[in-house]
Amino acid sequence: MNFSYYIAKRYLFSKTGNNAINIITIIASFGVIVGSLALFIILSGFSGLRTFSYSMLDSSDPHIKITASKGKSFLLTDKFINTIRDNSLVANNSKVIEERVFLKYNNKEVIAYIKGVDKNYNQIIQIDSILDVGTWLNPNFINTAVIGNGISYKLSLGILNYGNPLEIYVPKPGVKFMTANNAFSKVNTQIIGTYSGTEDFTNKYVFVNISLARKLLNFDKKRITAIELRLIKDANADLVASQLQKQLGIGFKVQTKEQLNELYYKVINTENFISYLIFTLIVIIALFNVIGAIIMMIIEKKNNLKTLFNLGVSINRIKKIFLLQGFLLTLFGMLAGLLIGVILVLLQQKFGWFMITQNLAYPVELRVSNLIIVISTITILGFLASKIAGSSINKEFLEK
């Protein structure tokens, strides 16, 4: 057995005659356990939160959205349609007409967006997962709409309110002399469903049949504002978007879901990184206890170290003893913390002890990548802490 490892293990697991050193060692071990546990729990929590947030975006945004580079709308051409259909990675597509509108119900008003969708739209996003109350749009009933919970709350508007319809207004283009009668195009709709999702999503859209949106905006049959795509399973959205962009040219803007929600993704990832840095700082503070425990052990074992030095053991090998001792102390503390962390994450997944709302447990996710991050972080910091503590040993110290 390696000499330095053997001595380091004896020093780590044997009690010293000084109770203060024993207490400091226990505190150092506890600090590493808690630090490892906290770092792993935070990373698992953010992984779960990120996955949950992304699943919410799956219900509100397509894999790829194609819009005009200039202007709000464009005409569908045979070349455009064939380009989409010929791509084997595109599972389905839906035509969309989207415009900013003015909503009025009774005496309440709100600004939102109308989103006219065709019958394929429920193949693009997971309608069933977002629809809270009522039903989705039926092409046979044109003057119907599905609104977000946020809009429903602002207008005090529920489903199937037969008394007064939801009035949707949009300014008429090209009107030179605007009056109260000719300034806006208007349609009346009956609310047949409400949907949930992120706050921005539920406050933004009123879904209607695409034929109603055409009527409101006076679009011809081939004019739309966007076409949304759903890709086949495991398709690379960035690669498909790049291919379509080259084929369609600069007249169109092809964006993936990540590009459509670039700010949202940046915020989530930045919060995750900042939390990692904060809890890494806590681990660093905890490792000062490891440095203190090793230095106290060096002072306690000074006579033994002199004996080893006089017997011909080199300074570097003596330093290695305490390097290994600190490393083992960190390693065992890290493994204990990770074991507790994995158990807590599994229990949260199974029983949902910590809740965000009455019906929603805080999402956590057990990922190998998080284990690797914690192990790498604690191992590197533990090695550096042990190295710093062992550097106090030199020839002058042993000869005093």
Summary of the structure (lengths in Angstrom):
residues: 400
radius of gyration: 32.0
end to end distance: 30.5
largest distance: 104.8
contacts: 1249
relative contact order: 0.19
helix: 54%
strand: 21%
